[in-house]
Amino acid sequence: MAFIIGGFYFFYFSIVAVYVIFMPKVLHMTGYSPAQIGILFAAAPLVRFAIPFLFINYISLTSRIFIFSLALTLLSSLLFYLFLDAFWPLFFTNILLGIGMSLTLPYVESIALTHMPKESYGKIRLFGSIGFILVSLVLVNYLQTPLNAIHFLSFNALFTLLFGLFLFRHEKTHPSSSAEGAPFSLLAHWPLWLSLFLMQVGFGAFYNFFTIYASSHPIGIASLDISALEMTIYLWTFGVICEIGMLYFQAPLLKNSLLKVLQFTVAITIFRWLLLALFPENLTLLFVSQSLHAFSFALFHTAAIMYLHSLYSNKKLSQQFFAGIAYGLGAFLGAFSAGFVYEISPQGLYFLAAFITFVSFVFLWVESRRSSPCEEG
């Protein structure tokens, strides 16, 4: 089971690496404006937000829907070959990719948290980070043509499907006992959901424009013949290395109050965005800001999914809404607004991200004041 889930994470997050790190640059190379890139990258998260509401009363996230979502992910990755130069067909291709990927990860996260002890989750999840980092290191050397990025996208979508099929066969033999029909309420913990949402709105500045932002400043090293784009990939890589280290060693931190862990990670993310806004040409501080990815992504993500897993009886639906509200609606608004703000002021975009993340911290504080440890939605 651990090998199958680890393999799934490896290839799933390899897709994420291609999409997040390189596709904005690919679209920029193809001739799209920053505002158009923001709109295109807003399509998939918006669908990711809408999908979970269908699962409250009408649908259950079954193994068959899981396989359908994997097939849709592969199909949509192949459609990039046809529609890279056509804005609206590409927009709808991103929607299909958003539907596929919005259903796959919550299903696997629920299985991983149900079948594995908490201290083992990070050590399995880090295989996703390894896939992310390997793709970033390899693809940077082959980005001379946009089609190479699509080759990588499709290859990893295929292997994600294959490992998903292995997981499907295992689940048929060892089904989980998640209470899928249990009542589910977002309002019971509305400050928490608002905080998770705003945290990802702030991340829109990073995921969609960090490659363009950093590579547009003189951070390359001429004496070593390293361009600004190559150095930006090294920055991405360093951040993921720190993420991997956190995932491996995070277990002792998760023995504390998960809500307090979330508060800490959000607070440190405010500082991270301020560093990017204030020092875009300081290579040392850019590496410092990337080191904080260990907290603002790795530790935050683990604490969030574990807290929701303990809070709600319907485990799969809670993970779907986390993906939908945070990585869906939050990422949609973050991507959509980031393109327009970036055109006005690239540095101002990261000041805005810091402010939005501060508001996220305030809502977490409100949640901590009104929640009791045993409360369930």
C-alpha positions as CSV (number, residue, x, y, z in Angstrom):
1,M,0.0,0.0,0.0
2,A,2.8,2.5,0.9
3,F,4.6,1.8,-2.4
4,I,1.4,2.4,-4.4
5,I,0.4,5.6,-2.6
6,G,4.0,6.9,-2.8
7,G,4.2,6.1,-6.6
8,F,0.9,7.9,-7.1
9,Y,2.1,11.0,-5.2
10,F,5.3,10.9,-7.2
11,F,3.6,11.2,-10.6
12,Y,0.7,13.3,-9.5
13,F,2.9,16.0,-8.2
14,S,5.1,15.7,-11.2
15,I,2.1,16.9,-13.1
16,V,1.7,19.7,-10.7
17,A,5.4,20.7,-11.2
18,V,5.0,20.9,-15.0
19,Y,1.8,22.9,-14.6
20,V,2.8,25.3,-11.9
21,I,6.5,25.9,-12.7
22,F,6.6,25.7,-16.4
23,M,3.2,26.2,-18.0
24,P,3.1,30.0,-17.1
25,K,6.5,30.3,-18.8
26,V,5.2,28.2,-21.8
27,L,2.2,30.4,-22.1
28,H,4.4,33.5,-21.9
29,M,6.6,32.1,-24.6
30,T,3.6,31.3,-26.7
31,G,2.5,35.0,-26.6
32,Y,-0.1,35.2,-23.9
33,S,-0.2,38.4,-21.8
34,P,0.0,38.2,-17.9
35,A,-3.7,38.9,-17.7
36,Q,-4.5,36.1,-20.1
37,I,-2.2,33.7,-18.2
38,G,-4.0,34.6,-15.0
39,I,-7.4,33.9,-16.6
40,L,-6.2,30.5,-18.0
41,F,-4.8,29.4,-14.7
42,A,-8.0,30.5,-12.9
43,A,-10.1,28.0,-14.9
44,A,-9.0,24.8,-13.2
45,P,-9.2,26.0,-9.6
46,L,-12.7,27.5,-10.1
47,V,-14.0,24.0,-11.2
48,R,-12.1,22.5,-8.2
49,F,-14.2,24.7,-5.9
50,A,-17.6,23.9,-7.5
51,I,-17.2,20.1,-7.7
52,P,-17.4,19.2,-4.0
53,F,-20.8,20.7,-3.6
54,L,-22.2,18.0,-5.9
55,F,-20.9,15.4,-3.4
56,I,-22.8,16.7,-0.4
57,N,-26.2,15.3,-1.5
58,Y,-25.9,13.8,-5.0
59,I,-22.7,11.9,-5.6
60,S,-20.2,9.9,-3.5
61,L,-16.4,9.9,-4.3
62,T,-16.3,6.2,-5.2
63,S,-13.5,4.2,-6.7
64,R,-15.1,4.4,-10.1
65,I,-15.3,8.2,-10.1
66,F,-11.7,8.1,-9.0
67,I,-10.7,6.1,-12.1
68,F,-12.9,8.4,-14.3
69,S,-11.0,11.4,-12.9
70,L,-7.6,9.9,-13.7
71,A,-8.7,9.2,-17.2
72,L,-10.0,12.7,-17.6
73,T,-6.6,14.1,-16.3
74,L,-4.8,12.1,-19.0
75,L,-7.2,13.2,-21.8
76,S,-7.0,16.9,-20.8
77,S,-3.2,16.7,-20.8
78,L,-3.2,15.4,-24.4
79,L,-5.6,18.2,-25.4
80,F,-2.8,20.7,-24.7
81,Y,-1.2,19.5,-27.9
82,L,-4.2,20.6,-29.9
83,F,-5.1,23.8,-28.2
84,L,-1.9,25.5,-26.9
85,D,-2.3,28.4,-29.4
86,A,-6.1,28.8,-29.0
87,F,-7.2,30.8,-25.9
88,W,-10.8,29.6,-25.4
89,P,-10.2,25.9,-26.2
90,L,-7.2,26.0,-23.9
91,F,-9.4,27.6,-21.2
92,F,-11.8,24.7,-21.4
93,T,-8.9,22.2,-21.5
94,N,-7.8,23.7,-18.2
95,I,-11.3,23.2,-16.8
96,L,-11.2,19.5,-17.7
97,L,-7.8,19.2,-16.1
98,G,-9.2,20.9,-13.0
99,I,-12.1,18.4,-12.8
100,G,-9.8,15.4,-13.1
101,M,-7.2,16.5,-10.6
102,S,-9.8,17.9,-8.1
103,L,-11.2,14.3,-7.5
104,T,-8.0,12.3,-7.5
105,L,-6.0,13.8,-4.6
106,P,-8.8,13.9,-2.0
107,Y,-9.6,10.3,-2.6
108,V,-5.9,9.3,-2.1
109,E,-5.4,11.6,0.9
110,S,-8.4,10.1,2.6
111,I,-7.0,6.5,2.0
112,A,-3.5,7.5,3.2
113,L,-4.8,9.1,6.4
114,T,-7.1,6.2,7.1
115,H,-4.7,3.3,6.5
116,M,-1.4,4.8,7.7
117,P,-0.3,6.2,11.1
118,K,0.1,10.0,11.3
119,E,3.9,9.8,11.7
120,S,4.2,7.8,8.4
121,Y,2.1,10.2,6.2
122,G,4.9,12.7,5.6
123,K,7.4,10.0,4.7
124,I,5.0,8.7,2.0
125,R,3.8,12.2,0.9
126,L,7.4,13.3,0.3
127,F,7.6,11.1,-2.8
128,G,5.3,13.7,-4.4
129,S,7.9,16.3,-3.6
130,I,10.6,14.2,-5.0
131,G,8.6,13.9,-8.3
132,F,8.1,17.6,-8.2
133,I,11.8,18.4,-7.8
134,L,13.0,15.9,-10.4
135,V,10.7,17.3,-13.1
136,S,11.8,20.8,-12.3
137,L,15.5,19.9,-12.6
138,V,15.1,17.9,-15.9
139,L,12.5,20.0,-17.8
140,V,14.4,23.2,-17.3
141,N,17.0,21.8,-19.8
142,Y,14.4,21.0,-22.4
143,L,12.1,24.1,-22.4
144,Q,13.4,25.3,-25.7
145,T,10.0,24.5,-27.2
146,P,6.6,24.5,-25.4
147,L,5.8,21.0,-26.7
148,N,8.4,19.5,-24.4
149,A,6.5,20.7,-21.4
150,I,3.3,19.0,-22.8
151,H,5.3,15.8,-23.3
152,F,6.2,15.8,-19.6
153,L,2.6,16.6,-18.6
154,S,1.2,13.7,-20.6
155,F,3.8,11.2,-19.5
156,N,3.2,11.9,-15.8
157,A,-0.6,11.9,-16.3
158,L,-0.3,8.4,-17.8
159,F,1.7,7.0,-14.9
160,T,-0.6,8.7,-12.4
161,L,-3.4,6.7,-14.1
162,L,-1.5,3.5,-13.8
163,F,-0.7,3.9,-10.1
164,G,-4.3,4.9,-9.6
165,L,-5.4,1.6,-11.1
166,F,-3.2,-0.3,-8.7
167,L,-4.7,1.7,-5.8
168,F,-8.2,0.9,-7.2
169,R,-7.5,-2.8,-7.1
170,H,-6.1,-2.6,-3.6
171,E,-9.2,-0.7,-2.3
172,K,-11.6,-3.3,-3.8
173,T,-9.8,-5.8,-1.6
174,H,-9.4,-3.6,1.5
175,P,-12.2,-1.0,1.5
176,S,-12.0,1.9,3.9
177,S,-14.7,2.6,6.4
178,S,-15.1,6.4,6.0
179,A,-18.6,7.6,7.1
180,E,-19.5,9.0,3.7
181,G,-23.1,9.6,4.6
182,A,-22.4,11.6,7.8
183,P,-23.7,15.2,8.0
184,F,-21.3,17.8,6.8
185,S,-21.3,21.5,7.7
186,L,-19.0,24.3,6.5
187,L,-20.6,26.9,8.7
188,A,-19.7,25.0,11.9
189,H,-16.1,26.1,11.3
190,W,-16.5,29.1,9.0
191,P,-13.4,31.0,10.2
192,L,-11.2,27.9,9.5
193,W,-12.5,27.6,6.0
194,L,-12.1,31.3,5.3
195,S,-8.5,31.1,6.6
196,L,-7.7,28.1,4.4
197,F,-9.3,29.9,1.4
198,L,-7.3,33.2,1.9
199,M,-4.0,31.4,2.5
200,Q,-4.3,30.0,-1.1
201,V,-5.4,33.4,-2.5
202,G,-2.1,34.7,-1.3
203,F,-0.3,31.8,-2.9
204,G,-1.7,32.8,-6.3
205,A,1.2,35.4,-6.5
206,F,3.7,32.6,-6.0
207,Y,2.4,29.7,-8.0
208,N,1.5,31.6,-11.1
209,F,4.1,34.4,-11.3
210,F,7.2,33.5,-9.2
211,T,9.0,32.0,-12.2
212,I,8.3,35.1,-14.3
213,Y,9.0,37.5,-11.4
214,A,12.3,36.0,-10.3
215,S,13.7,35.4,-13.8
216,S,13.0,39.0,-14.8
217,H,15.5,40.2,-12.2
218,P,19.3,40.0,-12.4
219,I,19.7,37.0,-10.1
220,G,21.7,34.8,-12.6
221,I,25.4,34.3,-12.1
222,A,27.3,35.4,-15.2
223,S,30.7,34.0,-14.0
224,L,29.2,30.5,-13.8
225,D,27.1,31.0,-17.0
226,I,23.8,30.5,-15.0
227,S,20.9,32.5,-16.4
228,A,18.2,34.1,-14.3
229,L,15.7,31.4,-15.4
230,E,18.1,28.6,-14.4
231,M,18.6,30.2,-11.0
232,T,14.9,30.5,-10.6
233,I,14.6,26.7,-11.1
234,Y,17.3,26.2,-8.5
235,L,15.2,28.4,-6.2
236,W,12.1,26.2,-6.8
237,T,14.3,23.1,-6.3
238,F,15.7,24.4,-3.0
239,G,12.2,25.1,-1.8
240,V,11.1,21.6,-2.5
241,I,14.2,20.1,-0.9
242,C,13.2,22.0,2.3
243,E,9.7,20.8,1.8
244,I,10.9,17.2,1.6
245,G,13.0,17.6,4.8
246,M,9.9,19.0,6.6
247,L,7.7,16.1,5.4
248,Y,10.3,13.6,6.7
249,F,10.9,15.2,10.1
250,Q,7.5,16.9,10.8
251,A,6.0,14.1,13.0
252,P,7.1,15.7,16.4
253,L,5.6,19.0,15.4
254,L,2.3,17.5,14.7
255,K,2.0,16.2,18.2
256,N,1.2,19.8,19.2
257,S,-2.2,21.4,18.7
258,L,-2.8,21.2,15.0
259,L,-4.6,24.6,15.0
260,K,-1.6,26.3,16.6
261,V,0.7,24.6,14.0
262,L,-1.6,26.2,11.3
263,Q,-1.3,29.6,13.0
264,F,2.5,29.4,13.0
265,T,2.7,28.3,9.4
266,V,0.4,31.1,8.2
267,A,2.4,33.7,10.3
268,I,5.7,32.6,8.7
269,T,4.1,32.8,5.2
270,I,3.4,36.5,5.8
271,F,7.1,37.1,6.3
272,R,7.9,35.0,3.2
273,W,5.8,37.2,0.9
274,L,7.3,40.3,2.4
275,L,10.8,39.1,1.6
276,L,9.8,38.5,-2.1
277,A,8.3,42.0,-2.3
278,L,11.2,43.8,-0.7
279,F,14.2,42.0,-2.0
280,P,13.5,40.6,-5.5
281,E,17.2,41.0,-6.6
282,N,18.8,39.7,-3.4
283,L,19.6,36.0,-4.2
284,T,20.5,35.1,-0.6
285,L,17.1,36.4,0.7
286,L,15.3,34.7,-2.2
287,F,16.8,31.4,-1.0
288,V,15.7,32.3,2.6
289,S,12.2,32.9,1.4
290,Q,12.2,29.5,-0.5
291,S,13.4,27.7,2.6
292,L,10.1,28.8,4.3
293,H,8.2,26.6,1.8
294,A,8.9,23.9,4.4
295,F,6.5,25.6,6.7
296,S,4.1,27.5,4.4
297,F,3.4,24.5,2.2
298,A,4.6,21.2,3.7
299,L,3.7,21.7,7.4
300,F,0.7,23.8,6.6
301,H,-0.8,21.2,4.2
302,T,-0.2,18.2,6.6
303,A,-1.6,20.1,9.6
304,A,-4.6,21.2,7.6
305,I,-5.6,17.8,6.2
306,M,-5.0,16.1,9.5
307,Y,-7.0,18.7,11.4
308,L,-9.9,18.3,9.0
309,H,-9.6,14.5,9.1
310,S,-10.1,14.7,12.9
311,L,-12.8,17.3,12.7
312,Y,-15.2,15.7,10.3
313,S,-16.7,12.2,10.1
314,N,-17.0,12.3,6.3
315,K,-13.3,12.1,5.6
316,K,-13.3,12.1,1.8
317,L,-15.7,15.0,1.6
318,S,-13.7,17.1,4.0
319,Q,-10.6,16.6,1.8
320,Q,-12.6,17.4,-1.3
321,F,-13.7,20.7,0.3
322,F,-10.2,21.5,1.4
323,A,-9.1,21.0,-2.2
324,G,-12.1,22.9,-3.5
325,I,-12.2,25.9,-1.2
326,A,-8.5,26.3,-0.6
327,Y,-6.8,25.0,-3.8
328,G,-9.9,25.6,-5.9
329,L,-11.7,28.9,-5.1
330,G,-8.7,30.4,-3.3
331,A,-6.3,29.5,-6.1
332,F,-8.9,30.8,-8.7
333,L,-9.1,34.2,-7.1
334,G,-5.4,34.3,-6.5
335,A,-4.6,33.4,-10.1
336,F,-7.3,35.6,-11.6
337,S,-6.3,38.7,-9.6
338,A,-2.5,38.1,-9.7
339,G,-2.3,38.6,-13.5
340,F,-3.9,42.0,-13.3
341,V,-2.0,43.2,-10.2
342,Y,1.3,41.9,-11.7
343,E,0.8,44.1,-14.8
344,I,0.5,47.2,-12.5
345,S,3.2,46.3,-10.0
346,P,5.1,43.0,-9.7
347,Q,6.4,43.8,-6.3
348,G,3.0,45.2,-5.2
349,L,1.6,41.7,-5.9
350,Y,3.7,40.2,-3.1
351,F,2.8,43.0,-0.7
352,L,-0.8,42.2,-1.4
353,A,-0.2,38.5,-0.9
354,A,1.3,39.3,2.5
355,F,-1.7,41.4,3.5
356,I,-4.2,38.7,2.4
357,T,-2.2,36.1,4.4
358,F,-2.4,38.3,7.4
359,V,-6.2,38.3,7.2
360,S,-6.0,34.5,6.9
361,F,-4.1,34.5,10.2
362,V,-6.8,36.7,11.8
363,F,-9.5,34.2,10.9
364,L,-7.4,31.3,12.3
365,W,-7.2,33.2,15.6
366,V,-11.0,33.6,15.5
367,E,-11.4,29.8,14.9
368,S,-9.1,29.1,17.9
369,R,-11.2,31.3,20.1
370,R,-14.5,29.5,19.2
371,S,-13.5,25.9,18.7
372,S,-13.3,23.1,21.3
373,P,-11.1,20.0,20.7
374,C,-13.9,17.5,20.5
375,E,-16.2,19.5,18.2
376,E,-17.2,17.8,15.0
377,G,-18.9,19.1,11.9
